[in-house]
Amino acid sequence: MRAPTQAEETAATRFYQELGARMNIAGITATFQDTEHFFDRYEHDTIAHSPAGAQLMSSTLQVLMSRLAGPVRPLTRPMLSAMFDDDRLTDALGLPTHGQTKPELP
């Protein structure tokens, strides 16, 4: 995997600064590395299951399933879990965690 270019780091930093501002998250830093550490800490400290998060994930799964061909729809949950690649996040979202991603086939 290649390292990001300076332009990519600048763009990512600006994106996350704007995202944080829109989410009312204070204290976002000015450099790529500091921003990366800030959001890693923020996620570690704040990610947890919530009824609103569960409802949002349920709706997201329904939308994704409706766009996939019938035979691969059972793969939606494990696919999302693999894309997130973070057991704490997938657990909070009610998705299968690493090692539990076998699809439930009909």
MDTraj code that builds the backbone (N, CA, C; nanometers):
import mdtraj as md
import numpy as np

residues = "MET ARG ALA PRO THR GLN ALA GLU GLU THR ALA ALA THR ARG PHE TYR GLN GLU LEU GLY ALA ARG MET ASN ILE ALA GLY ILE THR ALA THR PHE GLN ASP THR GLU HIS PHE PHE ASP ARG TYR GLU HIS ASP THR ILE ALA HIS SER PRO ALA GLY ALA GLN LEU MET SER SER THR LEU GLN VAL LEU MET SER ARG LEU ALA GLY PRO VAL ARG PRO LEU THR ARG PRO MET LEU SER ALA MET PHE ASP ASP ASP ARG LEU THR ASP ALA LEU GLY LEU PRO THR HIS GLY GLN THR LYS PRO GLU LEU PRO".split()
xyz = np.array([
    [0.0842, -0.1167, 0.0000],
    [0.0000, 0.0000, 0.0000],
    [0.0897, 0.1243, 0.0000],
    [0.0595, 0.2173, -0.0844],
    [0.1421, 0.3370, -0.0950],
    [0.0998, 0.4404, 0.0084],
    [0.1928, 0.5255, 0.0431],
    [0.1640, 0.6354, 0.1351],
    [0.0862, 0.7436, 0.0604],
    [-0.0014, 0.8144, 0.1304],
    [-0.0757, 0.9224, 0.0630],
    [0.0180, 1.0366, 0.0238],
    [-0.0176, 1.1045, -0.0834],
    [0.0591, 1.2220, -0.1250],
    [0.0257, 1.3381, -0.0317],
    [0.1047, 1.4428, -0.0395],
    [0.0789, 1.5620, 0.0428],
    [-0.0589, 1.6203, 0.0104],
    [-0.0939, 1.6218, -0.1184],
    [-0.2252, 1.6742, -0.1586],
    [-0.3381, 1.5886, -0.1005],
    [-0.3199, 1.4572, -0.0986],
    [-0.4218, 1.3688, -0.0415],
    [-0.4330, 1.3886, 0.1092],
    [-0.3205, 1.4050, 0.1760],
    [-0.3239, 1.4301, 0.3204],
    [-0.3944, 1.5614, 0.3522],
    [-0.3649, 1.6637, 0.2734],
    [-0.4292, 1.7942, 0.2935],
    [-0.5798, 1.7835, 0.2717],
    [-0.6190, 1.7158, 0.1652],
    [-0.7624, 1.7000, 0.1357],
    [-0.8326, 1.6202, 0.2449],
    [-0.7703, 1.5126, 0.2908],
    [-0.8312, 1.4310, 0.3963],
    [-0.8437, 1.5109, 0.5257],
    [-0.7404, 1.5863, 0.5581],
    [-0.7442, 1.6683, 0.6795],
    [-0.8566, 1.7701, 0.6720],
    [-0.8674, 1.8372, 0.5588],
    [-0.9759, 1.9362, 0.5429],
    [-1.1131, 1.8700, 0.5504],
    [-1.1254, 1.7517, 0.4888],
    [-1.2524, 1.6791, 0.4934],
    [-1.2913, 1.6497, 0.6379],
    [-1.1986, 1.5941, 0.7158],
    [-1.2311, 1.5577, 0.8537],
    [-1.2502, 1.6792, 0.9433],
    [-1.1830, 1.7880, 0.9141],
    [-1.2093, 1.9117, 0.9883],
    [-1.3523, 1.9589, 0.9624],
    [-1.3937, 1.9542, 0.8371],
    [-1.5306, 1.9948, 0.8028],
    [-1.6328, 1.8977, 0.8612],
    [-1.6049, 1.7680, 0.8517],
    [-1.6951, 1.6679, 0.9092],
    [-1.7111, 1.6907, 1.0593],
    [-1.5985, 1.7118, 1.1277],
    [-1.6039, 1.7374, 1.2718],
    [-1.6830, 1.8626, 1.3047],
    [-1.6637, 1.9670, 1.2256],
    [-1.7386, 2.0912, 1.2490],
    [-1.8881, 2.0674, 1.2319],
    [-1.9254, 1.9934, 1.1307],
    [-2.0678, 1.9663, 1.1071],
    [-2.1288, 1.8756, 1.2135],
    [-2.0439, 1.7944, 1.2766],
    [-2.0901, 1.7049, 1.3828],
    [-2.0755, 1.7683, 1.5212],
    [-2.0322, 1.8952, 1.5249],
    [-2.0122, 1.9663, 1.6518],
    [-1.9052, 1.9009, 1.7384],
    [-1.7994, 1.8508, 1.6751],
    [-1.6881, 1.7897, 1.7472],
    [-1.5789, 1.8951, 1.7589],
    [-1.5474, 1.9322, 1.8809],
    [-1.4473, 2.0369, 1.9042],
    [-1.3080, 1.9769, 1.9168],
    [-1.2075, 2.0568, 1.8856],
    [-1.0696, 2.0169, 1.9097],
    [-1.0020, 1.9427, 1.7973],
    [-1.0569, 1.9464, 1.6777],
    [-0.9943, 1.8772, 1.5656],
    [-0.8657, 1.9499, 1.5285],
    [-0.7629, 1.8738, 1.5061],
    [-0.6290, 1.9281, 1.4848],
    [-0.6049, 1.9669, 1.3399],
    [-0.4872, 2.0246, 1.3137],
    [-0.4587, 2.0827, 1.1823],
    [-0.3728, 1.9950, 1.0924],
    [-0.3104, 1.8897, 1.1448],
    [-0.2257, 1.8069, 1.0586],
    [-0.2906, 1.6710, 1.0354],
    [-0.2493, 1.6060, 0.9291],
    [-0.3037, 1.4757, 0.8923],
    [-0.2835, 1.3742, 1.0054],
    [-0.1606, 1.3638, 1.0544],
    [-0.1311, 1.2655, 1.1589],
    [-0.2062, 1.2974, 1.2882],
    [-0.2112, 1.4232, 1.3253],
    [-0.2840, 1.4609, 1.4468],
    [-0.4342, 1.4376, 1.4321],
    [-0.4861, 1.4651, 1.3140],
    [-0.6292, 1.4417, 1.2886],
    [-0.6606, 1.2929, 1.2943],
    [-0.5724, 1.2122, 1.2365],
    [-0.5898, 1.0661, 1.2411],
    [-0.5944, 1.0181, 1.3859],
    [-0.5002, 1.0627, 1.4681],
    [-0.4988, 1.0238, 1.6094],
    [-0.6204, 1.0775, 1.6843],
    [-0.6617, 1.1997, 1.6518],
    [-0.7787, 1.2590, 1.7170],
    [-0.9022, 1.1716, 1.6936],
    [-0.9263, 1.1349, 1.5666],
    [-1.0457, 1.0559, 1.5375],
    [-1.0352, 0.9131, 1.5888],
    [-0.9158, 0.8556, 1.5909],
    [-0.8992, 0.7234, 1.6516],
    [-0.9372, 0.7292, 1.7996],
    [-0.8888, 0.8317, 1.8709],
    [-0.9247, 0.8485, 2.0128],
    [-1.0744, 0.8748, 2.0293],
    [-1.1277, 0.9631, 1.9432],
    [-1.2697, 0.9978, 1.9512],
    [-1.3559, 0.8726, 1.9327],
    [-1.3253, 0.7935, 1.8317],
    [-1.4020, 0.6712, 1.8082],
    [-1.3879, 0.5749, 1.9255],
    [-1.2670, 0.5599, 1.9765],
    [-1.2453, 0.4697, 2.0896],
    [-1.3288, 0.5111, 2.2101],
    [-1.3364, 0.6405, 2.2334],
    [-1.4069, 0.6922, 2.3506],
    [-1.5588, 0.6981, 2.3341],
    [-1.6092, 0.7041, 2.2100],
    [-1.7525, 0.7310, 2.1925],
    [-1.8324, 0.6208, 2.1221],
    [-1.7682, 0.5287, 2.0543],
    [-1.8454, 0.4262, 1.9822],
    [-1.9125, 0.3320, 2.0808],
    [-2.0430, 0.3199, 2.0680],
    [-2.1216, 0.2302, 2.1522],
    [-2.2534, 0.2019, 2.0821],
    [-2.3152, 0.0926, 2.1193],
    [-2.4459, 0.0599, 2.0632],
    [-2.5483, 0.1626, 2.1088],
    [-2.6394, 0.1958, 2.0191],
    [-2.7504, 0.2833, 2.0550],
    [-2.8717, 0.2427, 1.9720],
    [-2.9912, 0.2651, 2.0236],
    [-3.1111, 0.2335, 1.9454],
    [-3.1137, 0.3100, 1.8124],
    [-3.0720, 0.4363, 1.8124],
    [-3.0711, 0.5148, 1.6882],
    [-2.9717, 0.4565, 1.5878],
    [-2.8546, 0.4152, 1.6360],
    [-2.7551, 0.3541, 1.5484],
    [-2.8050, 0.2225, 1.4908],
    [-2.8731, 0.1435, 1.5747],
    [-2.9288, 0.0162, 1.5281],
    [-3.0351, 0.0391, 1.4208],
    [-3.1178, 0.1405, 1.4402],
    [-3.2214, 0.1724, 1.3413],
    [-3.1579, 0.2192, 1.2097],
    [-3.0556, 0.3028, 1.2193],
    [-2.9870, 0.3492, 1.0994],
    [-2.9215, 0.2332, 1.0252],
    [-2.8576, 0.1406, 1.0980],
    [-2.7941, 0.0258, 1.0334],
    [-2.8986, -0.0645, 0.9696],
    [-3.0114, -0.0817, 1.0336],
    [-3.1189, -0.1625, 0.9764],
    [-3.1667, -0.1031, 0.8438],
    [-3.1851, 0.0280, 0.8415],
    [-3.2271, 0.0952, 0.7178],
    [-3.1200, 0.0854, 0.6107],
    [-2.9942, 0.1015, 0.6508],
    [-2.8832, 0.0909, 0.5555],
    [-2.8786, -0.0483, 0.4948],
    [-2.8947, -0.1500, 0.5779],
    [-2.8946, -0.2878, 0.5275],
    [-3.0093, -0.3118, 0.4296],
    [-3.1264, -0.2592, 0.4606],
    [-3.2412, -0.2762, 0.3710],
    [-3.2149, -0.2127, 0.2352],
    [-3.1579, -0.0933, 0.2348],
    [-3.1269, -0.0250, 0.1088],
    [-3.0245, -0.1044, 0.0295],
    [-2.9170, -0.1473, 0.0961],
    [-2.8139, -0.2241, 0.0253],
    [-2.8693, -0.3554, -0.0284],
    [-2.9467, -0.4256, 0.0519],
    [-3.0048, -0.5522, 0.0070],
    [-3.0955, -0.5335, -0.1139],
    [-3.1685, -0.4227, -0.1169],
    [-3.2608, -0.3997, -0.2280],
    [-3.1863, -0.3755, -0.3591],
    [-3.0595, -0.3408, -0.3512],
    [-2.9809, -0.3121, -0.4702],
    [-2.8936, -0.4287, -0.5149],
    [-2.8897, -0.5340, -0.4350],
    [-2.8102, -0.6517, -0.4698],
    [-2.8977, -0.7590, -0.5318],
    [-2.8369, -0.8401, -0.6143],
    [-2.9084, -0.9547, -0.6733],
    [-2.9463, -1.0522, -0.5618],
    [-3.0605, -1.1149, -0.5778],
    [-3.1139, -1.2062, -0.4769],
    [-3.0140, -1.3048, -0.4183],
    [-2.9375, -1.3743, -0.5012],
    [-2.8451, -1.4754, -0.4458],
    [-2.7356, -1.4196, -0.3550],
    [-2.7009, -1.2915, -0.3691],
    [-2.5938, -1.2363, -0.2847],
    [-2.6460, -1.1510, -0.1691],
    [-2.7757, -1.1358, -0.1581],
    [-2.8317, -1.0558, -0.0479],
    [-2.7916, -1.1069, 0.0900],
    [-2.7821, -1.2390, 0.1107],
    [-2.7394, -1.2862, 0.2433],
    [-2.5969, -1.2438, 0.2799],
    [-2.5213, -1.1955, 0.1831],
    [-2.3838, -1.1534, 0.2086],
    [-2.3743, -1.0079, 0.2555],
    [-2.4856, -0.9363, 0.2599],
    [-2.4829, -0.7935, 0.2914],
    [-2.4224, -0.7659, 0.4284],
    [-2.4703, -0.8329, 0.5313],
    [-2.4188, -0.8074, 0.6668],
    [-2.2709, -0.8433, 0.6791],
    [-2.2295, -0.9634, 0.6367],
    [-2.0866, -0.9937, 0.6470],
    [-2.0000, -0.9032, 0.5591],
    [-2.0533, -0.8598, 0.4445],
    [-1.9779, -0.7703, 0.3566],
    [-1.9526, -0.6363, 0.4279],
    [-2.0566, -0.5793, 0.4869],
    [-2.0391, -0.4542, 0.5601],
    [-1.9422, -0.4709, 0.6768],
    [-1.9549, -0.5808, 0.7472],
    [-1.8662, -0.6070, 0.8589],
    [-1.7206, -0.6134, 0.8127],
    [-1.6954, -0.6807, 0.7021],
    [-1.5594, -0.6906, 0.6489],
    [-1.5083, -0.5546, 0.6030],
    [-1.5964, -0.4721, 0.5473],
    [-1.5545, -0.3393, 0.5025],
    [-1.5154, -0.2514, 0.6214],
    [-1.5881, -0.2615, 0.7321],
    [-1.5552, -0.1813, 0.8499],
    [-1.4274, -0.2322, 0.9162],
    [-1.4078, -0.3642, 0.9178],
    [-1.2854, -0.4250, 0.9698],
    [-1.2490, -0.3729, 1.1087],
    [-1.3497, -0.3618, 1.1952],
    [-1.3277, -0.3120, 1.3308],
    [-1.4331, -0.3772, 1.4198],
    [-1.3906, -0.4758, 1.4995],
    [-1.4863, -0.5513, 1.5811],
    [-1.5671, -0.4640, 1.6754],
    [-1.5055, -0.3632, 1.7314],
    [-1.5779, -0.2741, 1.8236],
    [-1.6894, -0.1998, 1.7506],
    [-1.6588, -0.1509, 1.6307],
    [-1.7587, -0.0800, 1.5511],
    [-1.8684, -0.1745, 1.5049],
    [-1.8306, -0.2896, 1.4505],
    [-1.9333, -0.3817, 1.4009],
    [-2.0215, -0.4317, 1.5144],
    [-1.9637, -0.4526, 1.6325],
    [-2.0437, -0.4932, 1.7476],
    [-2.1427, -0.3833, 1.7856],
    [-2.0973, -0.2586, 1.7860],
    [-2.1856, -0.1465, 1.8189],
    [-2.2985, -0.1329, 1.7167],
    [-2.2702, -0.1690, 1.5907],
    [-2.3709, -0.1584, 1.4850],
    [-2.4569, -0.2832, 1.4713],
    [-2.4277, -0.3855, 1.5515],
    [-2.5056, -0.5085, 1.5461],
    [-2.4706, -0.5956, 1.4265],
    [-2.3518, -0.5764, 1.3718],
    [-2.3049, -0.6579, 1.2604],
    [-2.2182, -0.7707, 1.3148],
    [-2.1984, -0.8759, 1.2347],
    [-2.1105, -0.9830, 1.2825],
    [-1.9680, -0.9322, 1.2994],
    [-1.9012, -0.9818, 1.4035],
    [-1.7625, -0.9428, 1.4265],
    [-1.6699, -1.0401, 1.3547],
    [-1.5408, -1.0080, 1.3534],
    [-1.4404, -1.0910, 1.2880],
    [-1.4574, -1.2359, 1.3338],
    [-1.4591, -1.3263, 1.2405],
    [-1.4770, -1.4672, 1.2743],
    [-1.6226, -1.5095, 1.2778],
    [-1.7147, -1.4140, 1.2708],
    [-1.8580, -1.4441, 1.2708],
    [-1.9219, -1.3990, 1.1407],
    [-1.8451, -1.3904, 1.0350],
    [-1.8966, -1.3297, 0.9123],
    [-1.9500, -1.4304, 0.8117],
    [-1.9787, -1.5506, 0.8547],
    [-2.0381, -1.6475, 0.7617],
    [-2.1818, -1.6066, 0.7336],
    [-2.2180, -1.5985, 0.6063],
    [-2.3549, -1.5549, 0.5729],
    [-2.4575, -1.6605, 0.6102],
    [-2.5766, -1.6126, 0.6396],
    [-2.6885, -1.7011, 0.6652],
    [-2.7623, -1.7224, 0.5345],
    [-2.7385, -1.8369, 0.4724],
    [-2.8010, -1.8652, 0.3432],
    [-2.9377, -1.9281, 0.3653],
    [-3.0318, -1.8984, 0.2744],
    [-3.1676, -1.9539, 0.2912],
    [-3.1711, -2.1032, 0.2699],
])
top = md.Topology()
chain = top.add_chain()
for i, resn in enumerate(residues, 1):
    res = top.add_residue(resn, chain, resSeq=i)
    for name in ("N", "CA", "C"):
        top.add_atom(name, md.element.get_by_symbol(name[0]), res)
traj = md.Trajectory(xyz[None], top)
